[in-house]
Amino acid sequence: MITRKNLGDGVVLVLFSGDGPVNTLGRADNERFAALIDELLAEPSVKGIVLSSDKRDFLAGGDLDELRAVQTPADAIAIVTPFLKAIRKLETGGKPVVAALNGTALGGGFELALACHRRIAADQPSARFGLPEVTLGLMPGGGGTQRLPRLIGLAAATPLLLEGKRLKPADALAAGLIDAIVQPERLLDEAKAWVLASSNPAQLWDMKSFRLPGFAPQSPEGRQFFLASWARLHKRSAGCDLASEAILQVLHHGTERSIDAGIAIETRHFARLAASFDAKAKIRTLFVGTANARAMKMRPKNVPVSKPARVAVIGGGVMGRGIAYVSAMAGMEVNLVDISADIAAKAKDAITRIAERDHERGHLRGTVADVVGRIYPTMSYADIGQSDIVVEAVFERPDLKRDVLAKAAAAIRPGTPIASNTSSIPITNLASALPDPSCILGLHFFSPVERMQLVEVIRAGATSDEILARALDFLKRIDKTPVVVNDGLGFFTSRVVTTYSSEAMNLLADGVTPQLIDNAAVNAGFAMGPISLCDLVTMPLLKDIFASMRGNGRRAADRGSVARETVAKLAADERVGKAKGNGIYTYNGETREPWDGLSACLGTKPSSLDEATVRDRLLFTQSLEAIRTLEDGVVTRPIDGDLASVLGWGFPAHLGGVFSFVDRVGASAFAHRAHELADLFGGRYEPPAMLLEMARDNRKFHDV
Ligand code: NAI
């Protein structure tokens, strides 16, 4: 809802007060807003306008549900055009307009503020300002790409737009995005006072004398700036980030023209992106999927919410330290158990160093002493009796884990959740070590724990609702994004990601060069190529992973695969990985070169496979295995697999994840290509029954 109120002395307040928890701008709001602006500009008694909201935020942005329904660029244009016209009238209507930013203004909300003659923000530390559209595969479509550089210059505006930064009030003030910060209770008075004091308001960019701050795109500095920006963008995204490309185009071509021509260029690109698969996939996975996961939609509703206060972490290695650290940072007390007091104390020292580093970077909540002071290293299970949850992170050995879990269960109160951070051992195999198997589940964290937001939550057959709910309450407290899956070898993430590294090995065995394999992956949008990844994991560990993922030896993912033999040959030749300087590549510090012994080691001849085939092999193998996990009931909803693949191992976000990628290709075309790949490279590409049914019925994994 948008209403008008009198602030007295001819100043009118336009108040946004939507029905939902936050204010968003949809098509109907845009039309109502446009009509109200016409009305106010036409009324002689109205001297000026103040825009504000009665919610905690000012305006969170456009209505994403509406944007998701957009099918064609014309649909998107129909949504933004009334808004664009209204705010253009607002800034050229001759009456002073102030945005009284009572809270967060992002996306369309901040674009509206940019069209005001002044932006005054309430002193709200939680408020954020900016244009984050790019993070969802979109770009600003309400004039933001044109007004922001005209306000603060191309050099300052470009990174804000390309990174989608959300600035705190003080930073927004320093960057020139807002004009003033005032006490919240003074906000409307200050806004009104500014309206009454200003005469003949106009935007800088509508004045004849206007020059872009800093430099113009066609100046030598501007040309240099765009050249460098394009190079940086290609290095970062290898042509897979359509939104950033569109933003750079529009910044360049829009700012060398008038504001109206610039906005027209912006609209064209915005509409193209809004209708694109990439944006829909990113919004679905990164926005809707993440928001639902973080809202704990999968949490059993019948269990009262708990607030864990004390955590026991067993195993103070890479993962245990991370879990202990994030728990302490969230305010919980942590008992960190390892095999000796000395090793446990060293783990705490290592956490202190991580905390100090994060403090320097401004990422630490609280002081180093406070956070680390909540961690108590020990070798005694007697110390963990009062824990509200136990997380085990010892070596990946079933017998060791069973032993540790049994000791922990004997030390704690009955009914306390016990989680294993195993990366592949079925939880059911560990559950029988406990007196009460309903208390165990898997919490599969990713490394580095303090930076990776995903946690794969593995529910075994016996895991009770209460235990699942309490484990999710713990994840909520440490601010993670959970994906709940069912038990099985490698669960979802390890099972699917192993096909990525094993297919890289198969490609090597076919004589494809490591560089071509890595380039094909990076060009497809992966953060890192699979060969580089294998070199980080190391050959001995990969050998173990392939062996542990073998299961009964009849897995579809292994048909025609020679990955195990390939990694065994590399390991036998004492190739280890990047850490030792001698993996599939040869390393010299941060530089690397092809290893000239590779084809002799593997007994291969040069391959003529092209990049497109290599890319298809890497992508298809993961999506096919993901479909098999759905058939097996490991994942129950495609969105969970999409989220886990993008957040867990950097599956290209613009493809939306392993299931969305199938939708993008289309089930029928996907099955057809899978058959082709199976004929050429082995039975692991045979389309699963579910895919064939989807192809026959012309179905997709996601309707929107
Ligand atoms: P790590 O080798 O760094 O640390 C293991 C720790 O467990 C060591 O501090 C060791 O002293 C301790 N430990 C061994 N036996 C113990 C016992 N009986 N009682 C108490 N502590 C004991 O291992 P990391 O990498 O932290 O892995 C731990 C678990 O997390 C494994 O199950 C692994 O598969 C899993 N994981 C590892 C990931 C990674 O990226 N490193 C990612 C996700 C899961």
Boltz pocket constraint, residues with backbone or C-beta under 6 A from the ligand:
constraints:
  - pocket:
      binder: B
      contacts: [[A, 314], [A, 315], [A, 316], [A, 317], [A, 318], [A, 319], [A, 320], [A, 337], [A, 338], [A, 339], [A, 343], [A, 392], [A, 393], [A, 394], [A, 395], [A, 396], [A, 397], [A, 400], [A, 404], [A, 421], [A, 422], [A, 423], [A, 424], [A, 444], [A, 445], [A, 446], [A, 447]]
      max_distance: 6.0
